[in-house]
Amino acid sequence: ESVPVTKTQLLQQEDEEIYSPETHKRHTLFSGTHVVQTRYYGQAKVTAVVVRTGFNTAKGELVRAILFPKPLDFKFYRDAIRFVLFLAVVASLGMIYALVNYVLKG
């Protein structure tokens, strides 16, 4: 984060809820985060677990979207293909007409 944000510890769940970065954003540190202050009680030190690396991180998803963008279907491109096909059909009809006239009139 670009500004200091308070994060809290992930409490022990009795129902064995699976960790999800989307639902546990208050407990997730993202790439590039600097820890300014920690609190621990007694002898229990603060620990963190890496849950994602590479393209599976938030920053990695951004890089992947830049390097491998989803193909876009532009209406202009589709219409240009249709226009070229239409011109090819008109040219073919013109060629057939010219060949028929050439054969009939010698």
C-alpha positions as CSV (number, residue, x, y, z in Angstrom):
1,E,0.0,0.0,0.0
2,S,1.1,3.6,-0.6
3,V,-0.1,4.8,2.7
4,P,0.1,3.1,6.1
5,V,-2.7,0.6,6.6
6,T,-3.4,-1.2,9.8
7,K,-3.6,-5.0,9.3
8,T,-4.8,-7.4,12.0
9,Q,-3.9,-11.0,12.7
10,L,-5.9,-13.8,11.2
11,L,-7.7,-15.4,14.1
12,Q,-7.9,-19.2,14.5
13,Q,-11.0,-20.6,12.9
14,E,-12.7,-23.6,14.5
15,D,-14.6,-24.5,11.3
16,E,-11.3,-24.7,9.4
17,E,-12.1,-21.9,7.0
18,I,-9.7,-21.8,4.1
19,Y,-7.6,-18.6,3.7
20,S,-8.7,-16.5,0.8
21,P,-6.9,-13.2,-0.1
22,E,-10.2,-11.7,-1.3
23,T,-12.1,-12.3,1.9
24,H,-9.2,-11.8,4.2
25,K,-7.9,-8.5,2.8
26,R,-7.5,-7.0,6.3
27,H,-5.0,-9.7,7.1
28,T,-3.1,-9.8,3.8
29,L,0.2,-8.0,3.1
30,F,0.8,-7.3,-0.6
31,S,4.0,-7.2,-2.6
32,G,6.2,-4.2,-1.8
33,T,4.6,-3.7,1.7
34,H,7.0,-2.4,4.4
35,V,6.1,-3.5,7.9
36,V,6.4,-0.4,10.1
37,Q,5.4,-1.8,13.5
38,T,4.4,-5.2,14.9
39,R,3.0,-6.3,18.3
40,Y,3.5,-9.6,19.9
41,Y,2.5,-10.9,23.3
42,G,4.8,-12.9,25.5
43,Q,7.2,-15.1,23.5
44,A,5.0,-15.5,20.5
45,K,6.8,-13.7,17.6
46,V,5.0,-12.4,14.6
47,T,5.1,-14.8,11.6
48,A,3.9,-14.4,8.0
49,V,3.2,-17.0,5.3
50,V,3.7,-16.5,1.6
51,V,0.6,-17.6,-0.2
52,R,1.3,-16.6,-3.8
53,T,4.4,-16.0,-6.0
54,G,5.0,-15.1,-9.6
55,F,2.0,-14.4,-11.9
56,N,-0.4,-15.5,-9.1
57,T,0.2,-12.3,-7.1
58,A,-1.8,-9.0,-7.7
59,K,1.3,-7.4,-9.3
60,G,1.9,-10.6,-11.4
61,E,-1.7,-10.5,-12.7
62,L,-1.1,-6.9,-13.8
63,V,2.2,-7.9,-15.6
64,R,0.4,-10.8,-17.2
65,A,-2.4,-8.6,-18.4
66,I,0.1,-6.2,-20.0
67,L,2.3,-9.0,-21.6
68,F,-0.6,-11.2,-22.8
69,P,-3.7,-9.0,-23.4
70,K,-7.0,-10.7,-24.2
71,P,-7.7,-10.5,-27.9
72,L,-10.2,-7.8,-28.7
73,D,-12.8,-8.2,-31.5
74,F,-13.1,-4.7,-33.0
75,K,-16.2,-4.0,-35.1
76,F,-14.1,-2.0,-37.5
77,Y,-11.9,-5.0,-38.2
78,R,-14.9,-7.3,-38.7
79,D,-16.5,-4.7,-41.0
80,A,-13.3,-4.3,-43.0
81,I,-13.1,-8.1,-43.6
82,R,-16.8,-8.1,-44.8
83,F,-16.1,-5.2,-47.2
84,V,-13.0,-7.0,-48.7
85,L,-15.1,-10.1,-49.1
86,F,-17.9,-8.1,-50.8
87,L,-15.3,-6.5,-53.2
88,A,-14.0,-10.0,-54.0
89,V,-17.5,-11.2,-54.9
90,V,-18.1,-8.2,-57.1
91,A,-14.7,-8.6,-58.8
92,S,-15.5,-12.3,-59.4
93,L,-18.9,-11.5,-60.9
94,G,-17.2,-8.9,-63.1
95,M,-14.6,-11.4,-64.3
96,I,-17.2,-14.0,-65.1
97,Y,-19.2,-11.4,-67.1
98,A,-16.0,-10.3,-69.0
99,L,-15.1,-14.0,-69.8
100,V,-18.7,-14.7,-71.0
101,N,-18.6,-11.6,-73.3
102,Y,-15.1,-12.6,-74.6
103,V,-16.2,-16.1,-75.4
104,L,-19.5,-15.1,-77.0
105,K,-18.2,-12.2,-79.1
106,G,-14.8,-13.8,-79.9
